[in-house]
């Protein structure tokens, strides 16, 4: 739908375009995505009406970003700074004294904001970021510079994403108050693994679907094949015969790691899709009934990417490692849609009145 207001967005740390795709579905004109990983270019540009700019956000200047916007447009700046330093899986980065350059990418985001003051901002990241000083500083400086700021921890199934992922979503505007739209899926209506991938063609480990080569899964060792055969949905390696258990599991230090080597359940959201979701031993990523790990296409679908989203060119060799990084690091498309719908609602309220009419 076209509105009288002329909006335009730039997506920094854009990756393969999960956030961009959701924003465009909501009616936001994303004019460019910026990321330092050139391998994301194909998927980003092939699936989105936007250009990919291969640059390090920490090195670009604010005038470069400002000049990407059409003249007289309402400027929207969005991004998901790499979350590894703040993730619960990266305890060593949780101290702010650690000199990992990714820690300061949120400061780069802030530097660009203060360089040209886009009217609307959105930032998505792991919930743990809310507990560190760099996030508090980010919010306080935005408020000092006349932004209305709101943020919340989102449970993704509430927004139609079939995955038990939690993310922090921040929205800020210099035009007025802005908040994320209310959840639209209740607990009894959460999308499930079955809803998302229940009708995919069956595969054996190591196979691919001739109709969709991205629907492919990794080959299991004979021992892991026996392990998954002895796994039950939402179970653990404790369900196996002791002869199948790993030595580390038998040690006290490894006994608490129950979420690896598990099967998903058909009738609940999937676990959080990580960058290693294609590996059976890397989490509860076993298929609910087939003796294999998730396929690449299934992982992408659980991240709410459309099934026709193209991740590699037809003549490219598919890399499981690269695909895992691209998909696991992406913003779920439907979360991008919820963010976009929230921004559009906000702009309609500003330009057409409280009810957006």
C-alpha positions as CSV (number, residue, x, y, z in Angstrom):
1,X,0.0,0.0,0.0
2,X,1.3,3.5,-0.9
3,X,0.9,6.3,1.6
4,X,1.3,10.1,1.3
5,X,4.4,10.0,3.4
6,X,7.6,8.9,1.5
7,X,9.5,6.5,3.7
8,X,12.9,4.9,3.0
9,X,15.1,2.6,5.1
10,X,18.7,1.5,5.2
11,X,19.5,-1.8,6.9
12,X,23.0,-1.9,8.4
13,X,24.4,-5.3,9.4
14,X,21.9,-6.6,6.8
15,X,23.3,-10.1,6.3
16,X,21.2,-12.0,3.7
17,X,18.2,-9.8,4.2
18,X,15.8,-11.3,6.8
19,X,15.0,-7.9,8.3
20,X,15.0,-6.2,4.9
21,X,12.6,-8.8,3.5
22,X,10.1,-8.4,6.4
23,X,10.3,-4.6,6.2
24,X,9.6,-4.7,2.5
25,X,6.6,-7.0,3.1
26,X,5.2,-4.3,5.4
27,X,5.5,-1.6,2.7
28,X,8.7,0.0,3.8
29,X,11.1,1.0,1.0
30,X,14.5,-0.4,1.9
31,X,16.9,1.3,-0.4
32,X,20.1,-0.4,0.7
33,X,21.6,-3.0,3.0
34,X,25.2,-2.7,4.3
35,X,27.3,-5.6,5.6
36,X,31.0,-6.5,5.7
37,X,30.3,-10.1,4.5
38,X,30.4,-10.1,0.7
39,X,29.1,-13.7,0.6
40,X,25.7,-12.3,1.7
41,X,25.3,-10.2,-1.5
42,X,23.7,-12.9,-3.7
43,X,20.9,-13.8,-1.3
44,X,20.3,-10.2,-0.3
45,X,20.0,-8.8,-3.8
46,X,18.3,-11.8,-5.4
47,X,15.4,-11.7,-3.0
48,X,15.0,-8.1,-2.2
49,X,14.3,-4.9,-4.1
50,X,17.4,-3.3,-2.7
51,X,21.1,-2.9,-3.2
52,X,23.8,-4.6,-1.2
53,X,26.8,-2.5,-0.1
54,X,29.9,-4.4,1.1
55,X,31.3,-2.1,3.7
56,X,32.3,-2.3,7.4
57,X,29.8,-0.3,9.3
58,X,32.5,0.8,11.8
59,X,34.4,2.5,8.9
60,X,31.6,4.3,7.0
61,X,30.7,7.9,7.6
62,X,27.3,9.3,8.3
63,X,27.1,11.3,5.1
64,X,27.6,8.2,3.1
65,X,24.5,6.6,4.7
66,X,22.5,9.8,4.6
67,X,23.1,10.1,0.8
68,X,21.5,6.7,0.2
69,X,18.1,8.1,1.1
70,X,15.8,9.6,-1.6
71,X,15.4,13.4,-1.2
72,X,12.6,14.5,1.2
73,X,12.0,10.9,2.5
74,X,11.3,10.0,6.1
75,X,14.6,8.3,7.0
76,X,14.4,4.9,8.8
77,X,17.7,3.3,10.0
78,X,17.5,-0.3,11.1
79,X,20.0,-2.9,12.1
80,X,21.0,-5.9,14.1
81,X,24.6,-5.4,15.4
82,X,26.3,-8.8,15.6
83,X,25.1,-10.3,18.9
84,X,27.9,-12.8,19.7
85,X,29.5,-10.5,22.3
86,X,26.3,-10.3,24.3
87,X,24.9,-13.8,23.8
88,X,24.6,-16.2,26.7
89,X,26.8,-18.5,24.6
90,X,29.6,-16.1,24.7
91,X,30.3,-15.6,28.4
92,X,33.8,-14.5,27.8
93,X,32.5,-11.4,26.0
94,X,30.1,-10.4,28.8
95,X,32.7,-8.2,30.5
96,X,33.0,-4.8,28.9
97,X,36.7,-4.7,29.3
98,X,37.2,-7.4,26.6
99,X,38.6,-5.7,23.5
100,X,36.5,-7.6,20.9
101,X,35.7,-5.2,18.1
102,X,32.2,-6.5,17.7
103,X,31.5,-5.2,21.2
104,X,31.7,-1.6,19.8
105,X,29.5,-2.0,16.7
106,X,26.5,-0.7,18.7
107,X,28.6,2.5,19.2
108,X,29.0,2.6,15.4
109,X,25.3,2.4,15.0
110,X,24.9,5.3,17.5
111,X,27.6,7.3,15.7
112,X,25.6,7.1,12.4
113,X,22.4,8.0,14.1
114,X,23.8,11.2,15.6
115,X,25.4,12.1,12.3
116,X,22.1,12.7,10.5
117,X,19.2,12.0,12.9
118,X,17.0,9.6,11.0
119,X,13.4,10.1,12.0
120,X,12.9,6.4,12.9
121,X,15.3,3.7,14.3
122,X,15.0,0.1,15.0
123,X,17.5,-2.2,16.6
124,X,17.2,-6.0,17.2
125,X,19.5,-8.1,19.3
126,X,19.8,-10.8,21.9
127,X,17.9,-10.2,25.2
128,X,21.2,-10.3,27.2
129,X,22.2,-6.9,25.7
130,X,19.7,-5.2,28.0
131,X,22.0,-6.1,30.9
132,X,25.1,-4.3,29.7
133,X,26.1,-0.7,30.1
134,X,26.7,-0.1,26.4
135,X,22.9,-0.7,25.8
136,X,21.9,1.6,28.6
137,X,24.2,4.3,27.2
138,X,22.7,3.8,23.7
139,X,19.2,4.3,25.0
140,X,20.0,7.3,27.2
141,X,21.8,9.1,24.4
142,X,18.9,8.6,22.1
143,X,16.6,10.1,24.7
144,X,19.0,13.0,25.2
145,X,18.7,13.7,21.4
146,X,14.9,13.9,21.5
147,X,14.1,10.3,20.5
148,X,11.1,8.6,21.9
149,X,12.4,5.1,22.8
150,X,10.7,1.8,23.6
151,X,12.0,-1.7,23.8
152,X,10.8,-5.1,24.8
153,X,11.9,-8.8,24.9
154,X,10.0,-10.6,22.2
155,X,9.0,-14.3,22.2
156,X,9.0,-15.1,18.5
157,X,6.1,-17.5,18.4
158,X,3.8,-14.6,19.5
159,X,4.6,-13.0,16.1
160,X,4.0,-16.1,13.9
161,X,7.6,-17.5,14.0
162,X,7.7,-21.3,14.6
163,X,10.8,-21.0,16.8
164,X,11.2,-20.5,20.6
165,X,13.6,-17.6,20.0
166,X,13.7,-14.6,22.2
167,X,15.0,-11.2,20.9
168,X,15.2,-7.7,22.1
169,X,13.5,-5.2,19.8
170,X,14.1,-1.4,20.2
171,X,12.1,1.2,18.3
172,X,12.8,5.0,18.5
173,X,11.3,8.0,16.8
174,X,11.8,11.8,16.7
175,X,8.3,12.2,15.4
176,X,6.4,10.8,18.5
177,X,5.7,7.8,20.6
178,X,6.4,4.5,19.0
179,X,5.9,0.9,20.2
180,X,6.0,-2.6,18.7
181,X,2.6,-3.9,17.6
182,X,0.9,-6.3,20.0
183,X,1.5,-10.1,19.7
184,X,-1.1,-11.8,17.5
185,X,-0.5,-15.5,18.3
186,X,-1.6,-16.8,21.7
187,X,-0.1,-19.9,23.4
188,X,-2.7,-22.2,22.0
189,X,-2.0,-20.8,18.5
190,X,1.7,-20.7,18.4
191,X,3.1,-22.0,15.0
192,X,4.7,-25.4,15.3
193,X,7.4,-27.4,13.6
194,X,4.7,-29.4,11.9
195,X,3.1,-26.2,10.6
196,X,6.4,-25.0,9.2
197,X,8.0,-28.1,7.7
198,X,5.5,-30.9,8.1
199,X,4.9,-31.2,4.3
200,X,8.5,-31.2,3.1
201,X,9.6,-34.2,1.1
202,X,11.2,-36.8,3.3
203,X,15.0,-37.3,3.2
204,X,17.6,-39.7,4.4
205,X,20.7,-38.3,6.0
206,X,23.1,-37.0,3.4
207,X,20.3,-36.6,0.7
208,X,18.9,-33.6,-1.1
209,X,15.5,-33.0,-2.8
210,X,16.0,-32.9,-6.6
211,X,13.2,-30.3,-6.7
212,X,15.0,-28.1,-4.2
213,X,18.7,-28.6,-3.7
214,X,18.7,-26.4,-0.7
215,X,16.4,-29.0,1.0
216,X,19.5,-31.0,1.8
217,X,20.9,-32.5,5.1
218,X,24.2,-33.5,6.4
219,X,25.5,-37.1,6.4
220,X,25.5,-38.9,9.8
221,X,28.2,-41.2,11.1
222,X,26.9,-44.8,11.7
223,X,27.1,-44.1,15.4
224,X,25.1,-40.9,15.2
225,X,22.6,-42.7,13.0
226,X,22.1,-45.2,15.8
227,X,21.8,-42.4,18.3
228,X,19.1,-40.6,16.4
229,X,17.2,-43.8,16.0
230,X,17.2,-44.1,19.7
231,X,16.1,-40.5,20.3
232,X,12.6,-39.4,21.1
233,X,11.0,-35.9,20.4
234,X,12.0,-33.5,23.2
235,X,14.1,-36.2,24.7
236,X,17.8,-36.2,25.5
237,X,20.9,-38.5,25.2
238,X,19.8,-39.9,28.5
239,X,17.2,-41.9,26.6
240,X,20.0,-43.9,24.8
241,X,21.6,-47.1,25.9
242,X,24.8,-46.4,27.8
243,X,26.8,-47.8,24.9
244,X,25.7,-44.9,22.7
245,X,26.5,-42.2,25.2
246,X,29.6,-40.0,24.8
247,X,32.3,-40.1,27.4
248,X,31.8,-36.5,28.2
249,X,28.1,-37.2,29.0
250,X,29.2,-39.7,31.6
251,X,31.3,-37.2,33.4
252,X,29.7,-34.9,36.0
253,X,30.9,-31.8,34.0
254,X,29.0,-33.0,30.9
255,X,25.9,-34.4,32.5
256,X,24.0,-31.1,32.4
257,X,24.3,-30.7,28.6
258,X,21.0,-32.3,27.8
259,X,19.9,-30.3,24.9
260,X,22.4,-31.7,22.4
261,X,21.7,-34.8,20.3
262,X,18.0,-34.3,20.5
263,X,14.9,-34.5,18.3
264,X,12.5,-31.7,17.9
265,X,8.8,-32.2,18.6
266,X,6.2,-31.8,15.8
267,X,3.6,-29.9,17.9
268,X,5.6,-27.1,19.5
269,X,7.9,-24.4,18.2
270,X,11.4,-25.4,17.3
271,X,14.4,-24.5,19.5
272,X,16.4,-21.4,18.6
273,X,17.9,-21.9,15.2
274,X,21.7,-21.4,15.6
275,X,24.4,-21.1,13.0
276,X,25.0,-24.9,13.4
277,X,21.4,-26.1,13.2
278,X,22.3,-28.5,10.4
279,X,24.4,-30.7,12.8
280,X,22.5,-33.3,14.8
281,X,25.0,-33.1,17.7
282,X,24.8,-29.3,17.9
283,X,21.5,-29.0,19.7
284,X,18.0,-30.4,19.5
285,X,18.1,-30.3,15.7
286,X,17.1,-33.9,14.9
287,X,14.1,-34.1,12.7
288,X,10.9,-35.1,14.6
289,X,10.5,-38.5,12.8
290,X,13.1,-38.9,10.1
291,X,16.6,-40.1,11.1
292,X,18.6,-37.0,10.2
293,X,19.2,-33.4,11.2
294,X,17.3,-30.5,9.8
295,X,17.9,-29.6,6.2
296,X,19.1,-26.2,5.2
297,X,15.7,-25.3,3.8
298,X,13.9,-26.5,6.9
299,X,16.2,-24.3,9.1
300,X,15.5,-21.3,6.9
301,X,11.7,-22.0,7.0
302,X,11.8,-22.1,10.8
303,X,13.5,-18.7,10.6
304,X,10.3,-17.7,8.6
305,X,12.1,-17.2,5.3
306,X,9.8,-17.9,2.3
307,X,10.3,-21.3,0.8
308,X,11.4,-19.7,-2.5
309,X,14.1,-17.6,-0.9
310,X,17.3,-18.1,-2.9
311,X,20.5,-18.5,-0.8
312,X,22.9,-19.6,-3.5
313,X,23.0,-19.3,-7.3
314,X,22.0,-22.4,-9.2
315,X,25.6,-23.1,-10.3
316,X,27.1,-22.5,-6.9
317,X,28.2,-25.3,-4.6
318,X,26.1,-25.2,-1.5
319,X,28.2,-24.7,1.7
320,X,26.6,-26.0,4.9
321,X,28.9,-23.9,7.0
322,X,28.2,-20.7,5.1
323,X,24.4,-21.4,4.8
324,X,24.3,-22.1,8.6
325,X,26.0,-18.7,9.3
326,X,23.7,-16.9,7.0
327,X,20.5,-18.4,8.3
328,X,21.4,-18.6,12.0
329,X,22.6,-15.0,12.1
330,X,19.5,-13.6,10.3
331,X,16.6,-11.7,11.8
332,X,13.5,-13.9,11.3
333,X,11.6,-12.5,8.4
334,X,8.3,-12.4,10.3
335,X,10.0,-10.4,13.1
336,X,11.1,-7.9,10.5
337,X,7.5,-7.8,9.3
338,X,6.3,-7.0,12.8
339,X,8.9,-4.3,13.1
340,X,7.9,-2.9,9.7
341,X,4.2,-3.0,10.6
342,X,4.9,-1.1,13.8
343,X,6.8,1.6,11.9
344,X,4.1,2.0,9.3
345,X,1.4,2.2,12.0
346,X,3.5,4.9,13.7
347,X,3.8,6.9,10.6
348,X,0.1,6.6,9.8
349,X,-0.7,7.8,13.3
350,X,1.6,10.8,12.8
351,X,0.4,11.8,9.4
352,X,-3.3,10.6,9.4
353,X,-4.3,10.8,13.1
354,X,-4.4,8.6,16.1
355,X,-6.2,5.7,14.3
356,X,-4.0,5.9,11.2
357,X,-6.9,6.9,9.0
